[in-house]
Amino acid sequence: MDHDDARTNVPRVAGWPAQVRPPGAPDWERTAVAWLFDACPPDYRLHEVLRRHPVVLARFAVVHVDAAVAAAKHGLATTRQELARVVPPEAVEAAVLAWEREGARLLALSREVRLVERALRGERFPARL
């Protein structure tokens, strides 16, 4: 944990998503659910089980983000070969850069989603000295 939530004096967890109140803060689960839904495909909001059980939503989010990470790795690995003959070289390089940036974003999101899932499962994060 690195700093206190200004409104509640609840320690923040290192790597915790900025949009989610820290575990133990009032309404933290509500903010976690809203953020998790934003990390998932829009149609996930249609499933009652995901709206009623935050830990189930968190598990779905982990699986979804993991699949997106795998897709970004595949896209990066195949972009040059797949696009070299159909778009200009600068477009290929721009696509590679986009995959690299997206991959990095998704890896960070994966770490955040996993932290939220752990907290929703009841794990406590002790303050570091």
Phi and psi in radians as a Rosetta constraint file:
Dihedral C 1 N 2 CA 2 C 2 CIRCULARHARMONIC -2.049 0.35
Dihedral N 2 CA 2 C 2 N 3 CIRCULARHARMONIC -0.553 0.35
Dihedral C 2 N 3 CA 3 C 3 CIRCULARHARMONIC -2.682 0.35
Dihedral N 3 CA 3 C 3 N 4 CIRCULARHARMONIC 2.892 0.35
Dihedral C 3 N 4 CA 4 C 4 CIRCULARHARMONIC -1.510 0.35
Dihedral N 4 CA 4 C 4 N 5 CIRCULARHARMONIC 2.558 0.35
Dihedral C 4 N 5 CA 5 C 5 CIRCULARHARMONIC -1.231 0.35
Dihedral N 5 CA 5 C 5 N 6 CIRCULARHARMONIC 2.150 0.35
Dihedral C 5 N 6 CA 6 C 6 CIRCULARHARMONIC -1.022 0.35
Dihedral N 6 CA 6 C 6 N 7 CIRCULARHARMONIC -0.528 0.35
Dihedral C 6 N 7 CA 7 C 7 CIRCULARHARMONIC -1.490 0.35
Dihedral N 7 CA 7 C 7 N 8 CIRCULARHARMONIC -0.406 0.35
Dihedral C 7 N 8 CA 8 C 8 CIRCULARHARMONIC -2.234 0.35
Dihedral N 8 CA 8 C 8 N 9 CIRCULARHARMONIC -0.134 0.35
Dihedral C 8 N 9 CA 9 C 9 CIRCULARHARMONIC 1.081 0.35
Dihedral N 9 CA 9 C 9 N 10 CIRCULARHARMONIC 0.489 0.35
Dihedral C 9 N 10 CA 10 C 10 CIRCULARHARMONIC -1.608 0.35
Dihedral N 10 CA 10 C 10 N 11 CIRCULARHARMONIC 2.233 0.35
Dihedral C 10 N 11 CA 11 C 11 CIRCULARHARMONIC -1.043 0.35
Dihedral N 11 CA 11 C 11 N 12 CIRCULARHARMONIC 2.460 0.35
Dihedral C 11 N 12 CA 12 C 12 CIRCULARHARMONIC -1.532 0.35
Dihedral N 12 CA 12 C 12 N 13 CIRCULARHARMONIC 2.639 0.35
Dihedral C 12 N 13 CA 13 C 13 CIRCULARHARMONIC -1.593 0.35
Dihedral N 13 CA 13 C 13 N 14 CIRCULARHARMONIC 2.302 0.35
Dihedral C 13 N 14 CA 14 C 14 CIRCULARHARMONIC -1.012 0.35
Dihedral N 14 CA 14 C 14 N 15 CIRCULARHARMONIC 2.276 0.35
Dihedral C 14 N 15 CA 15 C 15 CIRCULARHARMONIC 1.460 0.35
Dihedral N 15 CA 15 C 15 N 16 CIRCULARHARMONIC 0.012 0.35
Dihedral C 15 N 16 CA 16 C 16 CIRCULARHARMONIC -1.204 0.35
Dihedral N 16 CA 16 C 16 N 17 CIRCULARHARMONIC 2.453 0.35
Dihedral C 16 N 17 CA 17 C 17 CIRCULARHARMONIC -1.103 0.35
Dihedral N 17 CA 17 C 17 N 18 CIRCULARHARMONIC 2.349 0.35
Dihedral C 17 N 18 CA 18 C 18 CIRCULARHARMONIC -1.070 0.35
Dihedral N 18 CA 18 C 18 N 19 CIRCULARHARMONIC -0.496 0.35
Dihedral C 18 N 19 CA 19 C 19 CIRCULARHARMONIC -1.394 0.35
Dihedral N 19 CA 19 C 19 N 20 CIRCULARHARMONIC -0.121 0.35
Dihedral C 19 N 20 CA 20 C 20 CIRCULARHARMONIC -1.962 0.35
Dihedral N 20 CA 20 C 20 N 21 CIRCULARHARMONIC 2.237 0.35
Dihedral C 20 N 21 CA 21 C 21 CIRCULARHARMONIC -1.086 0.35
Dihedral N 21 CA 21 C 21 N 22 CIRCULARHARMONIC 2.646 0.35
Dihedral C 21 N 22 CA 22 C 22 CIRCULARHARMONIC -1.180 0.35
Dihedral N 22 CA 22 C 22 N 23 CIRCULARHARMONIC 2.645 0.35
Dihedral C 22 N 23 CA 23 C 23 CIRCULARHARMONIC -0.960 0.35
Dihedral N 23 CA 23 C 23 N 24 CIRCULARHARMONIC 2.350 0.35
Dihedral C 23 N 24 CA 24 C 24 CIRCULARHARMONIC 1.667 0.35
Dihedral N 24 CA 24 C 24 N 25 CIRCULARHARMONIC -0.322 0.35
Dihedral C 24 N 25 CA 25 C 25 CIRCULARHARMONIC -1.315 0.35
Dihedral N 25 CA 25 C 25 N 26 CIRCULARHARMONIC 2.636 0.35
Dihedral C 25 N 26 CA 26 C 26 CIRCULARHARMONIC -0.973 0.35
Dihedral N 26 CA 26 C 26 N 27 CIRCULARHARMONIC 2.413 0.35
Dihedral C 26 N 27 CA 27 C 27 CIRCULARHARMONIC 1.125 0.35
Dihedral N 27 CA 27 C 27 N 28 CIRCULARHARMONIC 0.280 0.35
Dihedral C 27 N 28 CA 28 C 28 CIRCULARHARMONIC -1.091 0.35
Dihedral N 28 CA 28 C 28 N 29 CIRCULARHARMONIC -0.664 0.35
Dihedral C 28 N 29 CA 29 C 29 CIRCULARHARMONIC -1.169 0.35
Dihedral N 29 CA 29 C 29 N 30 CIRCULARHARMONIC -0.628 0.35
Dihedral C 29 N 30 CA 30 C 30 CIRCULARHARMONIC -1.081 0.35
Dihedral N 30 CA 30 C 30 N 31 CIRCULARHARMONIC -0.766 0.35
Dihedral C 30 N 31 CA 31 C 31 CIRCULARHARMONIC -1.204 0.35
Dihedral N 31 CA 31 C 31 N 32 CIRCULARHARMONIC -0.577 0.35
Dihedral C 31 N 32 CA 32 C 32 CIRCULARHARMONIC -1.138 0.35
Dihedral N 32 CA 32 C 32 N 33 CIRCULARHARMONIC -0.776 0.35
Dihedral C 32 N 33 CA 33 C 33 CIRCULARHARMONIC -1.086 0.35
Dihedral N 33 CA 33 C 33 N 34 CIRCULARHARMONIC -0.804 0.35
Dihedral C 33 N 34 CA 34 C 34 CIRCULARHARMONIC -1.044 0.35
Dihedral N 34 CA 34 C 34 N 35 CIRCULARHARMONIC -0.770 0.35
Dihedral C 34 N 35 CA 35 C 35 CIRCULARHARMONIC -1.170 0.35
Dihedral N 35 CA 35 C 35 N 36 CIRCULARHARMONIC -0.742 0.35
Dihedral C 35 N 36 CA 36 C 36 CIRCULARHARMONIC -1.086 0.35
Dihedral N 36 CA 36 C 36 N 37 CIRCULARHARMONIC -0.743 0.35
Dihedral C 36 N 37 CA 37 C 37 CIRCULARHARMONIC -1.068 0.35
Dihedral N 37 CA 37 C 37 N 38 CIRCULARHARMONIC -0.656 0.35
Dihedral C 37 N 38 CA 38 C 38 CIRCULARHARMONIC -1.151 0.35
Dihedral N 38 CA 38 C 38 N 39 CIRCULARHARMONIC -0.432 0.35
Dihedral C 38 N 39 CA 39 C 39 CIRCULARHARMONIC -1.478 0.35
Dihedral N 39 CA 39 C 39 N 40 CIRCULARHARMONIC -0.103 0.35
Dihedral C 39 N 40 CA 40 C 40 CIRCULARHARMONIC -1.978 0.35
Dihedral N 40 CA 40 C 40 N 41 CIRCULARHARMONIC 2.901 0.35
Dihedral C 40 N 41 CA 41 C 41 CIRCULARHARMONIC -1.034 0.35
Dihedral N 41 CA 41 C 41 N 42 CIRCULARHARMONIC 2.541 0.35
Dihedral C 41 N 42 CA 42 C 42 CIRCULARHARMONIC -0.956 0.35
Dihedral N 42 CA 42 C 42 N 43 CIRCULARHARMONIC -0.621 0.35
Dihedral C 42 N 43 CA 43 C 43 CIRCULARHARMONIC -1.179 0.35
Dihedral N 43 CA 43 C 43 N 44 CIRCULARHARMONIC -0.243 0.35
Dihedral C 43 N 44 CA 44 C 44 CIRCULARHARMONIC -1.062 0.35
Dihedral N 44 CA 44 C 44 N 45 CIRCULARHARMONIC -0.453 0.35
Dihedral C 44 N 45 CA 45 C 45 CIRCULARHARMONIC -1.160 0.35
Dihedral N 45 CA 45 C 45 N 46 CIRCULARHARMONIC -0.287 0.35
Dihedral C 45 N 46 CA 46 C 46 CIRCULARHARMONIC -1.348 0.35
Dihedral N 46 CA 46 C 46 N 47 CIRCULARHARMONIC -0.318 0.35
Dihedral C 46 N 47 CA 47 C 47 CIRCULARHARMONIC -1.537 0.35
Dihedral N 47 CA 47 C 47 N 48 CIRCULARHARMONIC 2.000 0.35
Dihedral C 47 N 48 CA 48 C 48 CIRCULARHARMONIC -1.010 0.35
Dihedral N 48 CA 48 C 48 N 49 CIRCULARHARMONIC -0.685 0.35
Dihedral C 48 N 49 CA 49 C 49 CIRCULARHARMONIC -1.040 0.35
Dihedral N 49 CA 49 C 49 N 50 CIRCULARHARMONIC -0.588 0.35
Dihedral C 49 N 50 CA 50 C 50 CIRCULARHARMONIC -1.301 0.35
Dihedral N 50 CA 50 C 50 N 51 CIRCULARHARMONIC -0.533 0.35
Dihedral C 50 N 51 CA 51 C 51 CIRCULARHARMONIC -1.336 0.35
Dihedral N 51 CA 51 C 51 N 52 CIRCULARHARMONIC -0.523 0.35
Dihedral C 51 N 52 CA 52 C 52 CIRCULARHARMONIC -1.580 0.35
Dihedral N 52 CA 52 C 52 N 53 CIRCULARHARMONIC -0.420 0.35
Dihedral C 52 N 53 CA 53 C 53 CIRCULARHARMONIC -2.239 0.35
Dihedral N 53 CA 53 C 53 N 54 CIRCULARHARMONIC 1.638 0.35
Dihedral C 53 N 54 CA 54 C 54 CIRCULARHARMONIC -0.956 0.35
Dihedral N 54 CA 54 C 54 N 55 CIRCULARHARMONIC -0.612 0.35
Dihedral C 54 N 55 CA 55 C 55 CIRCULARHARMONIC -1.197 0.35
Dihedral N 55 CA 55 C 55 N 56 CIRCULARHARMONIC -0.550 0.35
Dihedral C 55 N 56 CA 56 C 56 CIRCULARHARMONIC -1.191 0.35
Dihedral N 56 CA 56 C 56 N 57 CIRCULARHARMONIC -0.758 0.35
Dihedral C 56 N 57 CA 57 C 57 CIRCULARHARMONIC -1.022 0.35
Dihedral N 57 CA 57 C 57 N 58 CIRCULARHARMONIC -0.762 0.35
Dihedral C 57 N 58 CA 58 C 58 CIRCULARHARMONIC -1.060 0.35
Dihedral N 58 CA 58 C 58 N 59 CIRCULARHARMONIC -0.717 0.35
Dihedral C 58 N 59 CA 59 C 59 CIRCULARHARMONIC -1.115 0.35
Dihedral N 59 CA 59 C 59 N 60 CIRCULARHARMONIC -0.764 0.35
Dihedral C 59 N 60 CA 60 C 60 CIRCULARHARMONIC -1.045 0.35
Dihedral N 60 CA 60 C 60 N 61 CIRCULARHARMONIC -0.721 0.35
Dihedral C 60 N 61 CA 61 C 61 CIRCULARHARMONIC -1.117 0.35
Dihedral N 61 CA 61 C 61 N 62 CIRCULARHARMONIC -0.739 0.35
Dihedral C 61 N 62 CA 62 C 62 CIRCULARHARMONIC -1.041 0.35
Dihedral N 62 CA 62 C 62 N 63 CIRCULARHARMONIC -0.832 0.35
Dihedral C 62 N 63 CA 63 C 63 CIRCULARHARMONIC -1.105 0.35
Dihedral N 63 CA 63 C 63 N 64 CIRCULARHARMONIC -0.758 0.35
Dihedral C 63 N 64 CA 64 C 64 CIRCULARHARMONIC -1.088 0.35
Dihedral N 64 CA 64 C 64 N 65 CIRCULARHARMONIC -0.839 0.35
Dihedral C 64 N 65 CA 65 C 65 CIRCULARHARMONIC -1.163 0.35
Dihedral N 65 CA 65 C 65 N 66 CIRCULARHARMONIC -0.676 0.35
Dihedral C 65 N 66 CA 66 C 66 CIRCULARHARMONIC -1.025 0.35
Dihedral N 66 CA 66 C 66 N 67 CIRCULARHARMONIC -0.715 0.35
Dihedral C 66 N 67 CA 67 C 67 CIRCULARHARMONIC -1.145 0.35
Dihedral N 67 CA 67 C 67 N 68 CIRCULARHARMONIC -0.661 0.35
Dihedral C 67 N 68 CA 68 C 68 CIRCULARHARMONIC -1.169 0.35
Dihedral N 68 CA 68 C 68 N 69 CIRCULARHARMONIC -0.664 0.35
Dihedral C 68 N 69 CA 69 C 69 CIRCULARHARMONIC -1.071 0.35
Dihedral N 69 CA 69 C 69 N 70 CIRCULARHARMONIC -0.797 0.35
Dihedral C 69 N 70 CA 70 C 70 CIRCULARHARMONIC -1.081 0.35
Dihedral N 70 CA 70 C 70 N 71 CIRCULARHARMONIC -0.709 0.35
Dihedral C 70 N 71 CA 71 C 71 CIRCULARHARMONIC -1.119 0.35
Dihedral N 71 CA 71 C 71 N 72 CIRCULARHARMONIC -0.708 0.35
Dihedral C 71 N 72 CA 72 C 72 CIRCULARHARMONIC -1.129 0.35
Dihedral N 72 CA 72 C 72 N 73 CIRCULARHARMONIC -0.715 0.35
Dihedral C 72 N 73 CA 73 C 73 CIRCULARHARMONIC -1.089 0.35
Dihedral N 73 CA 73 C 73 N 74 CIRCULARHARMONIC -0.764 0.35
Dihedral C 73 N 74 CA 74 C 74 CIRCULARHARMONIC -1.117 0.35
Dihedral N 74 CA 74 C 74 N 75 CIRCULARHARMONIC -0.791 0.35
Dihedral C 74 N 75 CA 75 C 75 CIRCULARHARMONIC -1.026 0.35
Dihedral N 75 CA 75 C 75 N 76 CIRCULARHARMONIC -0.774 0.35
Dihedral C 75 N 76 CA 76 C 76 CIRCULARHARMONIC -1.109 0.35
Dihedral N 76 CA 76 C 76 N 77 CIRCULARHARMONIC -0.731 0.35
Dihedral C 76 N 77 CA 77 C 77 CIRCULARHARMONIC -1.197 0.35
Dihedral N 77 CA 77 C 77 N 78 CIRCULARHARMONIC -0.451 0.35
Dihedral C 77 N 78 CA 78 C 78 CIRCULARHARMONIC -1.949 0.35
Dihedral N 78 CA 78 C 78 N 79 CIRCULARHARMONIC -0.140 0.35
Dihedral C 78 N 79 CA 79 C 79 CIRCULARHARMONIC -1.036 0.35
Dihedral N 79 CA 79 C 79 N 80 CIRCULARHARMONIC -0.852 0.35
Dihedral C 79 N 80 CA 80 C 80 CIRCULARHARMONIC -1.039 0.35
Dihedral N 80 CA 80 C 80 N 81 CIRCULARHARMONIC -0.839 0.35
Dihedral C 80 N 81 CA 81 C 81 CIRCULARHARMONIC -1.146 0.35
Dihedral N 81 CA 81 C 81 N 82 CIRCULARHARMONIC -0.747 0.35
Dihedral C 81 N 82 CA 82 C 82 CIRCULARHARMONIC -1.273 0.35
Dihedral N 82 CA 82 C 82 N 83 CIRCULARHARMONIC -0.532 0.35
Dihedral C 82 N 83 CA 83 C 83 CIRCULARHARMONIC -1.884 0.35
Dihedral N 83 CA 83 C 83 N 84 CIRCULARHARMONIC -0.207 0.35
Dihedral C 83 N 84 CA 84 C 84 CIRCULARHARMONIC -0.962 0.35
Dihedral N 84 CA 84 C 84 N 85 CIRCULARHARMONIC -0.590 0.35
Dihedral C 84 N 85 CA 85 C 85 CIRCULARHARMONIC -1.659 0.35
Dihedral N 85 CA 85 C 85 N 86 CIRCULARHARMONIC -0.051 0.35
Dihedral C 85 N 86 CA 86 C 86 CIRCULARHARMONIC -2.085 0.35
Dihedral N 86 CA 86 C 86 N 87 CIRCULARHARMONIC -0.238 0.35
Dihedral C 86 N 87 CA 87 C 87 CIRCULARHARMONIC -2.384 0.35
Dihedral N 87 CA 87 C 87 N 88 CIRCULARHARMONIC 2.797 0.35
Dihedral C 87 N 88 CA 88 C 88 CIRCULARHARMONIC -1.096 0.35
Dihedral N 88 CA 88 C 88 N 89 CIRCULARHARMONIC 2.699 0.35
Dihedral C 88 N 89 CA 89 C 89 CIRCULARHARMONIC -0.944 0.35
Dihedral N 89 CA 89 C 89 N 90 CIRCULARHARMONIC -0.655 0.35
Dihedral C 89 N 90 CA 90 C 90 CIRCULARHARMONIC -1.164 0.35
Dihedral N 90 CA 90 C 90 N 91 CIRCULARHARMONIC -0.515 0.35
Dihedral C 90 N 91 CA 91 C 91 CIRCULARHARMONIC -1.244 0.35
Dihedral N 91 CA 91 C 91 N 92 CIRCULARHARMONIC -0.670 0.35
Dihedral C 91 N 92 CA 92 C 92 CIRCULARHARMONIC -1.075 0.35
Dihedral N 92 CA 92 C 92 N 93 CIRCULARHARMONIC -0.833 0.35
Dihedral C 92 N 93 CA 93 C 93 CIRCULARHARMONIC -1.120 0.35
Dihedral N 93 CA 93 C 93 N 94 CIRCULARHARMONIC -0.659 0.35
Dihedral C 93 N 94 CA 94 C 94 CIRCULARHARMONIC -1.133 0.35
Dihedral N 94 CA 94 C 94 N 95 CIRCULARHARMONIC -0.671 0.35
Dihedral C 94 N 95 CA 95 C 95 CIRCULARHARMONIC -1.148 0.35
Dihedral N 95 CA 95 C 95 N 96 CIRCULARHARMONIC -0.726 0.35
Dihedral C 95 N 96 CA 96 C 96 CIRCULARHARMONIC -1.062 0.35
Dihedral N 96 CA 96 C 96 N 97 CIRCULARHARMONIC -0.798 0.35
Dihedral C 96 N 97 CA 97 C 97 CIRCULARHARMONIC -1.067 0.35
Dihedral N 97 CA 97 C 97 N 98 CIRCULARHARMONIC -0.720 0.35
Dihedral C 97 N 98 CA 98 C 98 CIRCULARHARMONIC -1.082 0.35
Dihedral N 98 CA 98 C 98 N 99 CIRCULARHARMONIC -0.749 0.35
Dihedral C 98 N 99 CA 99 C 99 CIRCULARHARMONIC -1.108 0.35
Dihedral N 99 CA 99 C 99 N 100 CIRCULARHARMONIC -0.704 0.35
Dihedral C 99 N 100 CA 100 C 100 CIRCULARHARMONIC -1.091 0.35
Dihedral N 100 CA 100 C 100 N 101 CIRCULARHARMONIC -0.795 0.35
Dihedral C 100 N 101 CA 101 C 101 CIRCULARHARMONIC -1.129 0.35
Dihedral N 101 CA 101 C 101 N 102 CIRCULARHARMONIC -0.761 0.35
Dihedral C 101 N 102 CA 102 C 102 CIRCULARHARMONIC -1.130 0.35
Dihedral N 102 CA 102 C 102 N 103 CIRCULARHARMONIC -0.709 0.35
Dihedral C 102 N 103 CA 103 C 103 CIRCULARHARMONIC -1.046 0.35
Dihedral N 103 CA 103 C 103 N 104 CIRCULARHARMONIC -0.772 0.35
Dihedral C 103 N 104 CA 104 C 104 CIRCULARHARMONIC -1.115 0.35
Dihedral N 104 CA 104 C 104 N 105 CIRCULARHARMONIC -0.743 0.35
Dihedral C 104 N 105 CA 105 C 105 CIRCULARHARMONIC -1.068 0.35
Dihedral N 105 CA 105 C 105 N 106 CIRCULARHARMONIC -0.760 0.35
Dihedral C 105 N 106 CA 106 C 106 CIRCULARHARMONIC -1.191 0.35
Dihedral N 106 CA 106 C 106 N 107 CIRCULARHARMONIC -0.637 0.35
Dihedral C 106 N 107 CA 107 C 107 CIRCULARHARMONIC -1.111 0.35
Dihedral N 107 CA 107 C 107 N 108 CIRCULARHARMONIC -0.720 0.35
Dihedral C 107 N 108 CA 108 C 108 CIRCULARHARMONIC -1.120 0.35
Dihedral N 108 CA 108 C 108 N 109 CIRCULARHARMONIC -0.751 0.35
Dihedral C 108 N 109 CA 109 C 109 CIRCULARHARMONIC -1.082 0.35
Dihedral N 109 CA 109 C 109 N 110 CIRCULARHARMONIC -0.691 0.35
Dihedral C 109 N 110 CA 110 C 110 CIRCULARHARMONIC -1.039 0.35
Dihedral N 110 CA 110 C 110 N 111 CIRCULARHARMONIC -0.783 0.35
Dihedral C 110 N 111 CA 111 C 111 CIRCULARHARMONIC -1.084 0.35
Dihedral N 111 CA 111 C 111 N 112 CIRCULARHARMONIC -0.747 0.35
Dihedral C 111 N 112 CA 112 C 112 CIRCULARHARMONIC -1.151 0.35
Dihedral N 112 CA 112 C 112 N 113 CIRCULARHARMONIC -0.784 0.35
Dihedral C 112 N 113 CA 113 C 113 CIRCULARHARMONIC -1.071 0.35
Dihedral N 113 CA 113 C 113 N 114 CIRCULARHARMONIC -0.709 0.35
Dihedral C 113 N 114 CA 114 C 114 CIRCULARHARMONIC -1.141 0.35
Dihedral N 114 CA 114 C 114 N 115 CIRCULARHARMONIC -0.681 0.35
Dihedral C 114 N 115 CA 115 C 115 CIRCULARHARMONIC -1.074 0.35
Dihedral N 115 CA 115 C 115 N 116 CIRCULARHARMONIC -0.793 0.35
Dihedral C 115 N 116 CA 116 C 116 CIRCULARHARMONIC -1.107 0.35
Dihedral N 116 CA 116 C 116 N 117 CIRCULARHARMONIC -0.734 0.35
Dihedral C 116 N 117 CA 117 C 117 CIRCULARHARMONIC -1.044 0.35
Dihedral N 117 CA 117 C 117 N 118 CIRCULARHARMONIC -0.789 0.35
Dihedral C 117 N 118 CA 118 C 118 CIRCULARHARMONIC -1.036 0.35
Dihedral N 118 CA 118 C 118 N 119 CIRCULARHARMONIC -0.744 0.35
Dihedral C 118 N 119 CA 119 C 119 CIRCULARHARMONIC -1.149 0.35
Dihedral N 119 CA 119 C 119 N 120 CIRCULARHARMONIC -0.715 0.35
Dihedral C 119 N 120 CA 120 C 120 CIRCULARHARMONIC -1.148 0.35
Dihedral N 120 CA 120 C 120 N 121 CIRCULARHARMONIC -0.462 0.35
Dihedral C 120 N 121 CA 121 C 121 CIRCULARHARMONIC -1.402 0.35
Dihedral N 121 CA 121 C 121 N 122 CIRCULARHARMONIC -0.049 0.35
Dihedral C 121 N 122 CA 122 C 122 CIRCULARHARMONIC 1.794 0.35
Dihedral N 122 CA 122 C 122 N 123 CIRCULARHARMONIC 0.021 0.35
Dihedral C 122 N 123 CA 123 C 123 CIRCULARHARMONIC -1.173 0.35
Dihedral N 123 CA 123 C 123 N 124 CIRCULARHARMONIC 2.426 0.35
Dihedral C 123 N 124 CA 124 C 124 CIRCULARHARMONIC -1.824 0.35
Dihedral N 124 CA 124 C 124 N 125 CIRCULARHARMONIC 2.531 0.35
Dihedral C 124 N 125 CA 125 C 125 CIRCULARHARMONIC -1.962 0.35
Dihedral N 125 CA 125 C 125 N 126 CIRCULARHARMONIC 1.836 0.35
Dihedral C 125 N 126 CA 126 C 126 CIRCULARHARMONIC -1.207 0.35
Dihedral N 126 CA 126 C 126 N 127 CIRCULARHARMONIC 2.623 0.35
Dihedral C 126 N 127 CA 127 C 127 CIRCULARHARMONIC -1.151 0.35
Dihedral N 127 CA 127 C 127 N 128 CIRCULARHARMONIC 2.486 0.35
Dihedral C 127 N 128 CA 128 C 128 CIRCULARHARMONIC -1.612 0.35
Dihedral N 128 CA 128 C 128 N 129 CIRCULARHARMONIC 2.564 0.35
